[in-house]
């Protein structure tokens, strides 16, 4: 039902855009193979491999998309809609809504709204993102810094606080070879309750978009 409502809202948005704006429509897809699926520092596949993919439709400042991955004993399918733009010459914003859905366990479904600000720096990109959980879902604060290295490598640093759940940080290295993207990331997660053991994961990924 939620995906149907999201689709209808998006359809109405599309039909409201002028002919000139529709000329800016851009469609792309992405797919990746990953040694693990780690989300906000926590493995979603019990440290097993994951195949992930998504589709996005961009219409000027507006976008709508869907993304999927295998998770432990289930399939995750997320739908999202939002808008992007510039605050200044170096700062961009991203405002949107996302629905996290699970095919076999709909009781785990939840929604978030989010706002991200990204600044282009002389040596890389810095992003702060706040996600507001809906219907008692936890909020999340994430900070990311990508530093450009020689030979077009990127050093990717991240920290996050998933409210009342866990705090995390990660260190990664990524590089693109044409349309093929490679990354290796180390994750360290500390849970806010002693009932769960802290997690440490290394994830190697290869993907492409077109």
N, C-alpha and C positions, 0 to 999 in steps of 0.2 A: 504493500500500500504506500509506504513512504517513497519507494523508488518511482511509483506511478505519479505521485504528487510532484516529485522532483522533476520528472520528465515533462509534465504538463506546465509547470512553472517555467521551465527552460524553453518550452515550445512557444509560450506566450511572449517570452523575452525576445526570442529570435524574430517572431513576426512583427514585433514592435520596432525593430531596427530598420533604419532607412535603407533604400537600395544602395546608396553610396557606401554605407557601413558594411553591408553584406558583401561588397566587393573585396573586403578585407578578410573574409573567412579563410581560416587556415586549419587544416585537419592533419593530425599526426598520431602515430602509434609508437609504443615502446615495448620491449621485451627483454628479460634478463634471466640468467641462471645464477643462483647464489648458493654458497655452501651452507648457509643458515639464513633464517628470516628473523632479524632482530629489530623490534619496534620499541622505541623509547627505552632501549637498553635491555629489553627482555626478549628471550627467544620465543617465537610463536610456533616453532616446529619441533620443539624438544631437541634442538641442535641438529636437525636433519636439513637436507637441501630443500630449496624452494625455487619454483619457476614462477615468475611474475610478469605481468603485462598490463598495459593500459592504453586507453584511447582518449584523445583530447580534441575538442572543437573550440577554436578561438575566433571570436568575432569582435575585432577592435579591442576594447578594454575588457570585454566579457569573455568568460570561458565556462565550459561544462565538460566533465570527463568522468571516466570510470576506471577502476583499477582492481586487479584480482591477484590472489596468491593462494597457494595451498598453505594450510596451517594444520596443527595437530588434529587429526580426525575430522577435518572440516575444510571448507573452502570459504575464503574471505572475498567479498565483493563490495567495494566502496564506491559511492557516487558523490560527486562534489560539483559545486557551482560557485562562481565568484567573479571578481573583477580586479584588474591590475592597472597601475598607472604610475606616473612620476609625481613625487612631492617636490623635487628639485632636480637639477642637472645630474646629481649623483645619488639621489635617494629614490627608491621605488617602494610602493606599497602593494600588498596583496590581501584582499578582504574576501572571506568566503564562508561557505557552509559545507560540511562533510558528514556523510552518513556511513558509518562502519557497519557492514552487514555480514552475517554468517549463515550459510545455507542450511546447515543441520541444527544449529542452535540459535534460533532467532531471539532467545532470551538474552543473548550477549550483545545484541545490536545496540548501538548508541550513536548520539549525534554530538557534533561540536561546531561552534563558529570559531573563526580564527582571524587574526590580523598579524601580518608580518611586514617588517620594514627592513630593507636591504640597502646598504651603502656601498657604492663602488669606491674602493681605495686604490691608491697608487700601487699597492702590492697585493691586492686581492679583493675579496668581498666579505662584508660583515653583515650578519642577519640576526635579528631578534624576532621571535615569533611567540605570540600568546594565543593559546587555544582554550576556549571556554567550554567546559563540559555542560551538556544540557541534561535536565531530569536527574540531577544528583551525580552525574558522571564527573570524575575529577578534572581539574584544570591542569594545564601544562605550560611551562615556560621553557623555551629552547633558545640557545645562543650558539651561533655557528660562525666560524672564521675560516675562510679558505685563503691560503697564501700561495701565490704563484712562485714556482721554483724553476730553475733552469731546465731546458729541454721540454718545456710545457707540462711538467708534472705539477701537481697541486697537493699541498699539505693541508689536510682537512681536520680542524679541531672543533669539538662540540661539547657543550654542557647542557644538562636539562634537569628540571625538577617536575616530576609528575606528582602533583599534590597528594600527600598522604599515602603514596604508593612507593616511590623510589626516586633516588637521584642518580644521575649517570654522567659519564663523560666518555669521549671516544677520540681516538687519534687514527687518522687514515692517510693513505697515499693513493692518488688517482691520476689517470692519464687516458687520453683519447688517441686512438690510432685511426684516423679517418672517421668513419661512423661507428666504430667499435670502442666502447668505454670499458676500462678496467679499473678496479679498485680493491684495496685490501684495508680493512678497518679493524681496530682493536676496541672492544667495548668493555667498560667496567661499570657495574651497577650495584648500588647499595640500597637495599630495601628499608623502608621506614619501620618495618616490624621485624623483630627477631625470629618470627615464625618461618621466615623464608631465608634461604641462604643467598648470599651475594652471588652475582653472576659475572663471569668473565668469558668473553667470546671473541673469536677472530673470524671475520666474514670476508670471503673472497668472492667477487662478483664480476661478471662479464655481461655486457648488454649492448643494445643498439636502439636507435630511434629513427623513424623515417616517416 
